Amino acid sequence: MLLLIAILLAVFFLPSPWNVLVLALGLFGEVGEVVFGIWYSRRRRATTGAESMVGGTAKVIEACRPNGRASFKGERWEAVCDEGAEIGERVRIKAVDGLTLVVERIPAP
């Protein structure tokens, strides 16, 4: 975008010595923008699947004694909670075993 603006300025509005300078600055800015975009996108690896769920919080929708169901990001999952959890409680996901969430209760504040 910056290079396009520089080209338009250089061709239509600026006299001879300034148009080269504006084009050089536009090109420099465009290269800097691309380098920054690549750096920003590689800062951390994307997490998908089960590893992105571990550590998240879910809401119990069917009492876990120890088996029940929990909702995580709008999806309903089978859940196992060794200490038990009641409907409406928030639980932390410790692991994912197949299609079952292994969860623990989050202590009430």
N, CA, C and O atoms as a printed pandas DataFrame, in Angstrom:
     atom_number atom_name residue_name chain_id  residue_number  x_coord  y_coord  z_coord
0              1         N          MET        A               1    0.825   -1.186    0.000
1              2        CA          MET        A               1    0.000    0.000    0.000
2              3         C          MET        A               1    0.869    1.250    0.000
3              4         O          MET        A               1    0.584    2.214   -0.712
4              5         N          LEU        A               2    1.933    1.230    0.804
5              6        CA          LEU        A               2    2.831    2.376    0.889
6              7         C          LEU        A               2    3.522    2.632   -0.448
7              8         O          LEU        A               2    3.691    3.782   -0.853
8              9         N          LEU        A               3    3.918    1.567   -1.126
9             10        CA          LEU        A               3    4.577    1.708   -2.423
10            11         C          LEU        A               3    3.615    2.273   -3.468
11            12         O          LEU        A               3    4.019    3.080   -4.306
12            13         N          LEU        A               4    2.377    1.866   -3.429
13            14        CA          LEU        A               4    1.379    2.381   -4.366
14            15         C          LEU        A               4    1.167    3.883   -4.187
15            16         O          LEU        A               4    1.063    4.615   -5.172
16            17         N          ILE        A               5    1.104    4.339   -2.963
17            18        CA          ILE        A               5    0.954    5.772   -2.688
18            19         C          ILE        A               5    2.187    6.534   -3.172
19            20         O          ILE        A               5    2.069    7.620   -3.739
20            21         N          ALA        A               6    3.377    5.956   -2.945
21            22        CA          ALA        A               6    4.613    6.600   -3.387
22            23         C          ALA        A               6    4.665    6.707   -4.907
23            24         O          ALA        A               6    5.103    7.725   -5.442
24            25         N          ILE        A               7    4.226    5.671   -5.601
25            26        CA          ILE        A               7    4.209    5.707   -7.074
26            27         C          ILE        A               7    3.259    6.783   -7.570
27            28         O          ILE        A               7    3.604    7.549   -8.470
28            29         N          LEU        A               8    2.071    6.849   -6.993
29            30        CA          LEU        A               8    1.103    7.870   -7.406
30            31         C          LEU        A               8    1.635    9.284   -7.160
31            32         O          LEU        A               8    1.477   10.158   -8.012
32            33         N          LEU        A               9    2.258    9.515   -6.013
33            34        CA          LEU        A               9    2.838   10.825   -5.726
34            35         C          LEU        A               9    3.952   11.163   -6.701
35            36         O          LEU        A               9    4.022   12.283   -7.208
36            37         N          ALA        A              10    4.829   10.191   -6.965
37            38        CA          ALA        A              10    5.981   10.431   -7.829
38            39         C          ALA        A              10    5.566   10.718   -9.267
39            40         O          ALA        A              10    6.164   11.572   -9.922
40            41         N          VAL        A              11    4.570   10.031   -9.757
41            42        CA          VAL        A              11    4.178   10.185  -11.155
42            43         C          VAL        A              11    3.347   11.446  -11.372
43            44         O          VAL        A              11    3.557   12.152  -12.359
44            45         N          PHE        A              12    2.418   11.742  -10.484
45            46        CA          PHE        A              12    1.456   12.804  -10.744
46            47         C          PHE        A              12    1.723   14.139  -10.036
47            48         O          PHE        A              12    1.255   15.174  -10.510
48            49         N          PHE        A              13    2.450   14.148   -8.931
49            50        CA          PHE        A              13    2.514   15.376   -8.151
50            51         C          PHE        A              13    3.910   15.946   -7.920
51            52         O          PHE        A              13    4.033   17.158   -7.746
52            53         N          LEU        A              14    4.955   15.143   -7.909
53            54        CA          LEU        A              14    6.273   15.629   -7.497
54            55         C          LEU        A              14    7.181   15.913   -8.688
55            56         O          LEU        A              14    7.123   15.215   -9.700
56            57         N          PRO        A              15    8.024   16.948   -8.562
57            58        CA          PRO        A              15    8.986   17.233   -9.622
58            59         C          PRO        A              15   10.143   16.224   -9.617
59            60         O          PRO        A              15   10.227   15.370   -8.734
60            61         N          SER        A              16   10.993   16.328  -10.571
61            62        CA          SER        A              16   12.026   15.340  -10.899
62            63         C          SER        A              16   12.910   14.869   -9.741
63            64         O          SER        A              16   12.959   13.658   -9.529
64            65         N          PRO        A              17   13.603   15.695   -8.982
65            66        CA          PRO        A              17   14.489   15.077   -7.979
66            67         C          PRO        A              17   13.736   14.439   -6.817
67            68         O          PRO        A              17   14.234   13.485   -6.220
68            69         N          TRP        A              18   12.556   14.938   -6.485
69            70        CA          TRP        A              18   11.813   14.436   -5.333
70            71         C          TRP        A              18   11.093   13.113   -5.633
71            72         O          TRP        A              18   10.895   12.309   -4.722
72            73         N          ASN        A              19   10.707   12.879   -6.869
73            74        CA          ASN        A              19    9.972   11.659   -7.169
74            75         C          ASN        A              19   10.826   10.409   -6.963
75            76         O          ASN        A              19   10.309    9.373   -6.545
76            77         N          VAL        A              20   12.127   10.494   -7.250
77            78        CA          VAL        A              20   13.023    9.352   -7.032
78            79         C          VAL        A              20   13.166    9.073   -5.538
79            80         O          VAL        A              20   13.156    7.919   -5.111
80            81         N          LEU        A              21   13.298   10.143   -4.745
81            82        CA          LEU        A              21   13.416    9.973   -3.290
82            83         C          LEU        A              21   12.151    9.348   -2.696
83            84         O          LEU        A              21   12.232    8.461   -1.847
84            85         N          VAL        A              22   10.993    9.813   -3.145
85            86        CA          VAL        A              22    9.726    9.270   -2.624
86            87         C          VAL        A              22    9.568    7.804   -3.031
87            88         O          VAL        A              22    9.098    6.995   -2.230
88            89         N          LEU        A              23    9.948    7.452   -4.248
89            90        CA          LEU        A              23    9.882    6.050   -4.670
90            91         C          LEU        A              23   10.817    5.174   -3.842
91            92         O          LEU        A              23   10.450    4.065   -3.456
92            93         N          ALA        A              24   12.026    5.669   -3.568
93            94        CA          ALA        A              24   12.980    4.903   -2.753
94            95         C          ALA        A              24   12.441    4.705   -1.336
95            96         O          ALA        A              24   12.533    3.609   -0.784
96            97         N          LEU        A              25   11.880    5.762   -0.749
97            98        CA          LEU        A              25   11.315    5.646    0.601
98            99         C          LEU        A              25   10.101    4.711    0.613
99           100         O          LEU        A              25    9.928    3.941    1.558
100          101         N          GLY        A              26    9.271    4.769   -0.414
101          102        CA          GLY        A              26    8.118    3.872   -0.505
102          103         C          GLY        A              26    8.542    2.421   -0.612
103          104         O          GLY        A              26    7.955    1.542    0.019
104          105         N          LEU        A              27    9.584    2.173   -1.430
105          106        CA          LEU        A              27   10.096    0.805   -1.568
106          107         C          LEU        A              27   10.697    0.311   -0.258
107          108         O          LEU        A              27   10.474   -0.829    0.149
108          109         N          PHE        A              28   11.463    1.186    0.398
109          110        CA          PHE        A              28   12.051    0.833    1.690
110          111         C          PHE        A              28   10.955    0.519    2.717
111          112         O          PHE        A              28   11.064   -0.456    3.461
112          113         N          GLY        A              29    9.910    1.337    2.758
113          114        CA          GLY        A              29    8.809    1.101    3.690
114          115         C          GLY        A              29    8.068   -0.187    3.391
115          116         O          GLY        A              29    7.659   -0.896    4.311
116          117         N          GLU        A              30    7.890   -0.499    2.117
117          118        CA          GLU        A              30    7.195   -1.731    1.731
118          119         C          GLU        A              30    8.000   -2.968    2.129
119          120         O          GLU        A              30    7.438   -3.938    2.638
120          121         N          VAL        A              31    9.307   -2.936    1.901
121          122        CA          VAL        A              31   10.168   -4.059    2.300
122          123         C          VAL        A              31   10.149   -4.221    3.813
123          124         O          VAL        A              31   10.097   -5.342    4.320
124          125         N          GLY        A              32   10.192   -3.100    4.537
125          126        CA          GLY        A              32   10.127   -3.167    6.005
126          127         C          GLY        A              32    8.816   -3.755    6.493
127          128         O          GLY        A              32    8.791   -4.509    7.465
128          129         N          GLU        A              33    7.730   -3.411    5.822
129          130        CA          GLU        A              33    6.425   -3.950    6.196
130          131         C          GLU        A              33    6.360   -5.461    5.977
131          132         O          GLU        A              33    5.804   -6.186    6.802
132          133         N          VAL        A              34    6.927   -5.935    4.869
133          134        CA          VAL        A              34    6.933   -7.374    4.584
134          135         C          VAL        A              34    7.799   -8.111    5.601
135          136         O          VAL        A              34    7.402   -9.160    6.107
136          137         N          VAL        A              35    8.979   -7.570    5.904
137          138        CA          VAL        A              35    9.870   -8.217    6.880
138          139         C          VAL        A              35    9.199   -8.263    8.251
139          140         O          VAL        A              35    9.263   -9.284    8.936
140          141         N          PHE        A              36    8.560   -7.171    8.656
141          142        CA          PHE        A              36    7.859   -7.153    9.938
142          143         C          PHE        A              36    6.717   -8.169    9.957
143          144         O          PHE        A              36    6.520   -8.858   10.958
144          145         N          GLY        A              37    5.964   -8.266    8.859
145          146        CA          GLY        A              37    4.862   -9.231    8.790
146          147         C          GLY        A              37    5.333  -10.666    8.919
147          148         O          GLY        A              37    4.701  -11.473    9.601
148          149         N          ILE        A              38    6.442  -10.990    8.267
149          150        CA          ILE        A              38    6.992  -12.343    8.378
150          151         C          ILE        A              38    7.455  -12.602    9.802
151          152         O          ILE        A              38    7.178  -13.668   10.352
152          153         N          TRP        A              39    8.153  -11.655   10.410
153          154        CA          TRP        A              39    8.622  -11.826   11.787
154          155         C          TRP        A              39    7.441  -12.000   12.744
155          156         O          TRP        A              39    7.469  -12.863   13.621
156          157         N          TYR        A              40    6.415  -11.186   12.572
157          158        CA          TYR        A              40    5.260  -11.232   13.471
158          159         C          TYR        A              40    4.521  -12.569   13.362
159          160         O          TYR        A              40    4.047  -13.102   14.365
160          161         N          SER        A              41    4.426  -13.102   12.158
161          162        CA          SER        A              41    3.692  -14.361   11.980
162          163         C          SER        A              41    4.469  -15.562   12.494
163          164         O          SER        A              41    3.865  -16.602   12.757
164          165         N          ARG        A              42    5.768  -15.461   12.646
165          166        CA          ARG        A              42    6.584  -16.588   13.119
166          167         C          ARG        A              42    6.937  -16.510   14.593
167          168         O          ARG        A              42    7.772  -17.284   15.062
168          169         N          ARG        A              43    6.328  -15.604   15.330
169          170        CA          ARG        A              43    6.673  -15.457   16.745
170          171         C          ARG        A              43    6.396  -16.693   17.568
171          172         O          ARG        A              43    7.185  -17.034   18.449
172          173         N          ARG        A              44    5.316  -17.360   17.310
173          174        CA          ARG        A              44    5.006  -18.585   18.054
174          175         C          ARG        A              44    4.274  -19.556   17.145
175          176         O          ARG        A              44    3.644  -19.161   16.164
176          177         N          ARG        A              45    4.365  -20.817   17.485
177          178        CA          ARG        A              45    3.729  -21.849   16.684
178          179         C          ARG        A              45    2.226  -21.879   16.969
179          180         O          ARG        A              45    1.785  -21.636   18.092
180          181         N          ALA        A              46    1.478  -22.173   15.954
181          182        CA          ALA        A              46    0.039  -22.316   16.115
182          183         C          ALA        A              46   -0.258  -23.624   16.855
183          184         O          ALA        A              46    0.356  -24.654   16.577
184          185         N          THR        A              47   -1.189  -23.573   17.785
185          186        CA          THR        A              47   -1.596  -24.783   18.486
186          187         C          THR        A              47   -2.990  -25.154   18.025
187          188         O          THR        A              47   -3.906  -24.332   18.032
188          189         N          THR        A              48   -3.131  -26.394   17.629
189          190        CA          THR        A              48   -4.429  -26.890   17.183
190          191         C          THR        A              48   -4.674  -28.246   17.821
191          192         O          THR        A              48   -3.755  -28.867   18.356
192          193         N          GLY        A              49   -5.896  -28.691   17.762
193          194        CA          GLY        A              49   -6.229  -30.014   18.268
194          195         C          GLY        A              49   -6.250  -30.064   19.790
195          196         O          GLY        A              49   -6.553  -29.079   20.464
196          197         N          ALA        A              50   -5.921  -31.235   20.305
197          198        CA          ALA        A              50   -6.025  -31.475   21.744
198          199         C          ALA        A              50   -5.076  -30.600   22.552
199          200         O          ALA        A              50   -5.424  -30.172   23.653
200          201         N          GLU        A              51   -3.879  -30.325   22.025
201          202        CA          GLU        A              51   -2.926  -29.536   22.807
202          203         C          GLU        A              51   -3.415  -28.107   23.043
203          204         O          GLU        A              51   -2.984  -27.460   23.998
204          205         N          SER        A              52   -4.299  -27.612   22.195
205          206        CA          SER        A              52   -4.830  -26.270   22.422
206          207         C          SER        A              52   -5.914  -26.260   23.493
207          208         O          SER        A              52   -6.242  -25.201   24.027
208          209         N          MET        A              53   -6.469  -27.410   23.812
209          210        CA          MET        A              53   -7.536  -27.484   24.812
210          211         C          MET        A              53   -6.988  -27.595   26.229
211          212         O          MET        A              53   -7.611  -27.109   27.173
212          213         N          VAL        A              54   -5.842  -28.222   26.386
213          214        CA          VAL        A              54   -5.277  -28.446   27.720
214          215         C          VAL        A              54   -4.973  -27.099   28.370
215          216         O          VAL        A              54   -4.311  -26.246   27.780
216          217         N          GLY        A              55   -5.464  -26.924   29.587
217          218        CA          GLY        A              55   -5.290  -25.679   30.316
218          219         C          GLY        A              55   -6.494  -24.762   30.196
219          220         O          GLY        A              55   -6.610  -23.799   30.955
220          221         N          GLY        A              56   -7.388  -25.037   29.265
221          222        CA          GLY        A              56   -8.582  -24.224   29.090
222          223         C          GLY        A              56   -9.629  -24.544   30.147
223          224         O          GLY        A              56   -9.494  -25.509   30.898
224          225         N          THR        A              57  -10.674  -23.725   30.197
225          226        CA          THR        A              57  -11.749  -23.976   31.156
226          227         C          THR        A              57  -13.019  -24.367   30.419
227          228         O          THR        A              57  -13.327  -23.848   29.346
228          229         N          ALA        A              58  -13.733  -25.282   31.013
229          230        CA          ALA        A              58  -14.991  -25.768   30.454
230          231         C          ALA        A              58  -16.071  -25.621   31.521
231          232         O          ALA        A              58  -15.774  -25.454   32.704
232          233         N          LYS        A              59  -17.318  -25.685   31.091
233          234        CA          LYS        A              59  -18.452  -25.589   32.014
234          235         C          LYS        A              59  -19.151  -26.937   32.049
235          236         O          LYS        A              59  -19.440  -27.516   31.002
236          237         N          VAL        A              60  -19.423  -27.441   33.249
237          238        CA          VAL        A              60  -20.078  -28.735   33.420
238          239         C          VAL        A              60  -21.548  -28.592   33.050
239          240         O          VAL        A              60  -22.244  -27.721   33.571
240          241         N          ILE        A              61  -22.019  -29.457   32.141
241          242        CA          ILE        A              61  -23.424  -29.404   31.736
242          243         C          ILE        A              61  -24.182  -30.648   32.189
243          244         O          ILE        A              61  -25.411  -30.678   32.142
244          245         N          GLU        A              62  -23.453  -31.673   32.627
245          246        CA          GLU        A              62  -24.053  -32.879   33.209
246          247         C          GLU        A              62  -23.104  -33.314   34.318
247          248         O          GLU        A              62  -21.919  -33.534   34.067
248          249         N          ALA        A              63  -23.607  -33.439   35.534
249          250        CA          ALA        A              63  -22.764  -33.672   36.703
250          251         C          ALA        A              63  -21.732  -34.771   36.466
251          252         O          ALA        A              63  -22.042  -35.834   35.928
252          253         N          CYS        A              64  -20.506  -34.488   36.878
253          254        CA          CYS        A              64  -19.390  -35.439   36.737
254          255         C          CYS        A              64  -19.185  -36.142   38.074
255          256         O          CYS        A              64  -18.705  -35.542   39.035
256          257         N          ARG        A              65  -19.553  -37.416   38.125
257          258        CA          ARG        A              65  -19.378  -38.209   39.354
258          259         C          ARG        A              65  -18.896  -39.598   39.031
259          260         O          ARG        A              65  -19.707  -40.497   39.258
260          261         N          PRO        A              66  -17.805  -39.912   38.577
261          262        CA          PRO        A              66  -16.762  -39.077   37.974
262          263         C          PRO        A              66  -17.015  -38.792   36.498
263          264         O          PRO        A              66  -16.378  -37.907   35.926
264          265         N          ASN        A              67  -17.948  -39.537   35.861
265          266        CA          ASN        A              67  -18.207  -39.297   34.433
266          267         C          ASN        A              67  -19.373  -38.333   34.258
267          268         O          ASN        A              67  -20.348  -38.378   35.009
268          269         N          GLY        A              68  -19.263  -37.467   33.265
269          270        CA          GLY        A              68  -20.325  -36.511   32.974
270          271         C          GLY        A              68  -20.063  -35.861   31.632
271          272         O          GLY        A              68  -19.425  -36.441   30.753
272          273         N          ARG        A              69  -20.573  -34.637   31.490
273          274        CA          ARG        A              69  -20.375  -33.905   30.232
274          275         C          ARG        A              69  -19.998  -32.467   30.553
275          276         O          ARG        A              69  -20.418  -31.900   31.562
276          277         N          ALA        A              70  -19.187  -31.889   29.657
277          278        CA          ALA        A              70  -18.764  -30.497   29.819
278          279         C          ALA        A              70  -18.808  -29.810   28.461
279          280         O          ALA        A              70  -18.693  -30.451   27.417
280          281         N          SER        A              71  -18.975  -28.501   28.498
281          282        CA          SER        A              71  -19.013  -27.692   27.283
282          283         C          SER        A              71  -17.740  -26.860   27.212
283          284         O          SER        A              71  -17.401  -26.145   28.155
284          285         N          PHE        A              72  -17.039  -26.961   26.085
285          286        CA          PHE        A              72  -15.820  -26.187   25.860
286          287         C          PHE        A              72  -15.935  -25.486   24.518
287          288         O          PHE        A              72  -16.001  -26.135   23.474
288          289         N          LYS        A              73  -15.960  -24.163   24.547
289          290        CA          LYS        A              73  -16.091  -23.339   23.342
290          291         C          LYS        A              73  -17.290  -23.751   22.496
291          292         O          LYS        A              73  -17.202  -23.829   21.270
292          293         N          GLY        A              74  -18.402  -24.011   23.160
293          294        CA          GLY        A              74  -19.635  -24.337   22.456
294          295         C          GLY        A              74  -19.773  -25.791   22.042
295          296         O          GLY        A              74  -20.801  -26.175   21.484
296          297         N          GLU        A              75  -18.760  -26.609   22.304
297          298        CA          GLU        A              75  -18.824  -28.027   21.952
298          299         C          GLU        A              75  -19.038  -28.847   23.219
299          300         O          GLU        A              75  -18.479  -28.538   24.271
300          301         N          ARG        A              76  -19.850  -29.889   23.111
301          302        CA          ARG        A              76  -20.125  -30.756   24.252
302          303         C          ARG        A              76  -19.201  -31.971   24.207
303          304         O          ARG        A              76  -19.073  -32.636   23.179
304          305         N          TRP        A              77  -18.568  -32.242   25.330
305          306        CA          TRP        A              77  -17.600  -33.326   25.432
306          307         C          TRP        A              77  -17.949  -34.223   26.611
307          308         O          TRP        A              77  -18.504  -33.762   27.608
308          309         N          GLU        A              78  -17.623  -35.502   26.492
309          310        CA          GLU        A              78  -17.645  -36.379   27.652
310          311         C          GLU        A              78  -16.526  -35.906   28.572
311          312         O          GLU        A              78  -15.476  -35.474   28.096
312          313         N          ALA        A              79  -16.738  -35.982   29.880
313          314        CA          ALA        A              79  -15.742  -35.492   30.823
314          315         C          ALA        A              79  -15.599  -36.454   31.988
315          316         O          ALA        A              79  -16.549  -37.132   32.379
316          317         N          VAL        A              80  -14.394  -36.498   32.532
317          318        CA          VAL        A              80  -14.099  -37.297   33.724
318          319         C          VAL        A              80  -13.459  -36.370   34.743
319          320         O          VAL        A              80  -12.450  -35.721   34.468
320          321         N          CYS        A              81  -14.066  -36.318   35.932
321          322        CA          CYS        A              81  -13.543  -35.487   37.013
322          323         C          CYS        A              81  -13.483  -36.361   38.263
323          324         O          CYS        A              81  -14.523  -36.719   38.816
324          325         N          ASP        A              82  -12.291  -36.705   38.708
325          326        CA          ASP        A              82  -12.124  -37.617   39.843
326          327         C          ASP        A              82  -12.751  -37.090   41.123
327          328         O          ASP        A              82  -13.330  -37.858   41.891
328          329         N          GLU        A              83  -12.640  -35.775   41.363
329          330        CA          GLU        A              83  -13.209  -35.237   42.596
330          331         C          GLU        A              83  -14.672  -34.864   42.458
331          332         O          GLU        A              83  -15.304  -34.481   43.442
332          333         N          GLY        A              84  -15.220  -34.968   41.265
333          334        CA          GLY        A              84  -16.630  -34.671   41.022
334          335         C          GLY        A              84  -16.879  -33.182   40.817
335          336         O          GLY        A              84  -16.195  -32.340   41.398
336          337         N          ALA        A              85  -17.870  -32.871   39.980
337          338        CA          ALA        A              85  -18.229  -31.477   39.719
338          339         C          ALA        A              85  -19.717  -31.423   39.403
339          340         O          ALA        A              85  -20.261  -32.315   38.753
340          341         N          GLU        A              86  -20.362  -30.371   39.869
341          342        CA          GLU        A              86  -21.797  -30.203   39.683
342          343         C          GLU        A              86  -22.091  -29.361   38.445
343          344         O          GLU        A              86  -21.205  -28.699   37.907
344          345         N          ILE        A              87  -23.338  -29.396   38.004
345          346        CA          ILE        A              87  -23.774  -28.637   36.827
346          347         C          ILE        A              87  -23.518  -27.145   37.057
347          348         O          ILE        A              87  -23.834  -26.605   38.117
348          349         N          GLY        A              88  -22.946  -26.493   36.053
349          350        CA          GLY        A              88  -22.670  -25.058   36.119
350          351         C          GLY        A              88  -21.296  -24.705   36.636
351          352         O          GLY        A              88  -20.867  -23.560   36.499
352          353         N          GLU        A              89  -20.584  -25.665   37.232
353          354        CA          GLU        A              89  -19.238  -25.390   37.743
354          355         C          GLU        A              89  -18.249  -25.266   36.592
355          356         O          GLU        A              89  -18.421  -25.876   35.536
356          357         N          ARG        A              90  -17.220  -24.475   36.812
357          358        CA          ARG        A              90  -16.123  -24.351   35.857
358          359         C          ARG        A              90  -15.040  -25.364   36.233
359          360         O          ARG        A              90  -14.709  -25.537   37.405
360          361         N          VAL        A              91  -14.504  -26.021   35.219
361          362        CA          VAL        A              91  -13.447  -27.004   35.429
362          363         C          VAL        A              91  -12.298  -26.700   34.474
363          364         O          VAL        A              91  -12.504  -26.131   33.402
364          365         N          ARG        A              92  -11.089  -27.084   34.872
365          366        CA          ARG        A              92   -9.897  -26.902   34.052
366          367         C          ARG        A              92   -9.562  -28.215   33.356
367          368         O          ARG        A              92   -9.591  -29.274   33.982
368          369         N          ILE        A              93   -9.247  -28.152   32.081
369          370        CA          ILE        A              93   -8.924  -29.352   31.311
370          371         C          ILE        A              93   -7.468  -29.718   31.570
371          372         O          ILE        A              93   -6.562  -28.933   31.294
372          373         N          LYS        A              94   -7.251  -30.929   32.106
373          374        CA          LYS        A              94   -5.900  -31.421   32.381
374          375         C          LYS        A              94   -5.343  -32.205   31.206
375          376         O          LYS        A              94   -4.146  -32.140   30.925
376          377         N          ALA        A              95   -6.205  -32.949   30.516
377          378        CA          ALA        A              95   -5.752  -33.787   29.402
378          379         C          ALA        A              95   -6.954  -34.140   28.540
379          380         O          ALA        A              95   -8.105  -33.948   28.930
380          381         N          VAL        A              96   -6.654  -34.659   27.365
381          382        CA          VAL        A              96   -7.690  -35.150   26.460
382          383         C          VAL        A              96   -7.358  -36.595   26.163
383          384         O          VAL        A              96   -6.288  -36.903   25.638
384          385         N          ASP        A              97   -8.292  -37.490   26.506
385          386        CA          ASP        A              97   -8.104  -38.924   26.288
386          387         C          ASP        A              97   -9.113  -39.370   25.235
387          388         O          ASP        A              97  -10.266  -39.659   25.553
388          389         N          GLY        A              98   -8.672  -39.424   23.982
389          390        CA          GLY        A              98   -9.587  -39.754   22.897
390          391         C          GLY        A              98  -10.603  -38.630   22.730
391          392         O          GLY        A              98  -10.239  -37.504   22.391
392          393         N          LEU        A              99  -11.877  -38.938   22.968
393          394        CA          LEU        A              99  -12.940  -37.933   22.892
394          395         C          LEU        A              99  -13.468  -37.566   24.276
395          396         O          LEU        A              99  -14.597  -37.095   24.407
396          397         N          THR        A             100  -12.655  -37.781   25.304
397          398        CA          THR        A             100  -13.049  -37.492   26.683
398          399         C          THR        A             100  -12.081  -36.489   27.296
399          400         O          THR        A             100  -10.863  -36.627   27.179
400          401         N          LEU        A             101  -12.642  -35.482   27.950
401          402        CA          LEU        A             101  -11.817  -34.504   28.645
402          403         C          LEU        A             101  -11.556  -34.986   30.063
403          404         O          LEU        A             101  -12.484  -35.396   30.761
404          405         N          VAL        A             102  -10.313  -34.942   30.488
405          406        CA          VAL        A             102   -9.957  -35.217   31.882
406          407         C          VAL        A             102   -9.842  -33.847   32.537
407          408         O          VAL        A             102   -8.978  -33.046   32.177
408          409         N          VAL        A             103  -10.729  -33.582   33.510
409          410        CA          VAL        A             103  -10.822  -32.244   34.084
410          411         C          VAL        A             103  -10.643  -32.276   35.591
411          412         O          VAL        A             103  -10.721  -33.326   36.227
412          413         N          GLU        A             104  -10.393  -31.065   36.156
413          414        CA          GLU        A             104  -10.310  -30.897   37.605
414          415         C          GLU        A             104  -11.112  -29.664   37.977
415          416         O          GLU        A             104  -11.241  -28.728   37.188
416          417         N          ARG        A             105  -11.642  -29.675   39.171
417          418        CA          ARG        A             105  -12.428  -28.530   39.627
418          419         C          ARG        A             105  -11.550  -27.312   39.823
419          420         O          ARG        A             105  -10.398  -27.417   40.242
420          421         N          ILE        A             106  -12.112  -26.156   39.515
421          422        CA          ILE        A             106  -11.448  -24.897   39.814
422          423         C          ILE        A             106  -12.033  -24.400   41.124
423          424         O          ILE        A             106  -13.247  -24.221   41.218
424          425         N          PRO        A             107  -11.199  -24.169   42.148
425          426        CA          PRO        A             107  -11.735  -23.723   43.422
426          427         C          PRO        A             107  -12.473  -22.394   43.290
427          428         O          PRO        A             107  -12.010  -21.486   42.600
428          429         N          ALA        A             108  -13.594  -22.287   43.936
429          430        CA          ALA        A             108  -14.393  -21.052   43.913
430          431         C          ALA        A             108  -13.633  -19.949   44.639
431          432         O          ALA        A             108  -13.010  -20.214   45.667
432          433         N          PRO        A             109  -13.668  -18.709   44.126
433          434        CA          PRO        A             109  -12.948  -17.612   44.787
434          435         C          PRO        A             109  -13.561  -17.221   46.107
435          436         O          PRO        A             109  -13.063  -16.315   46.774
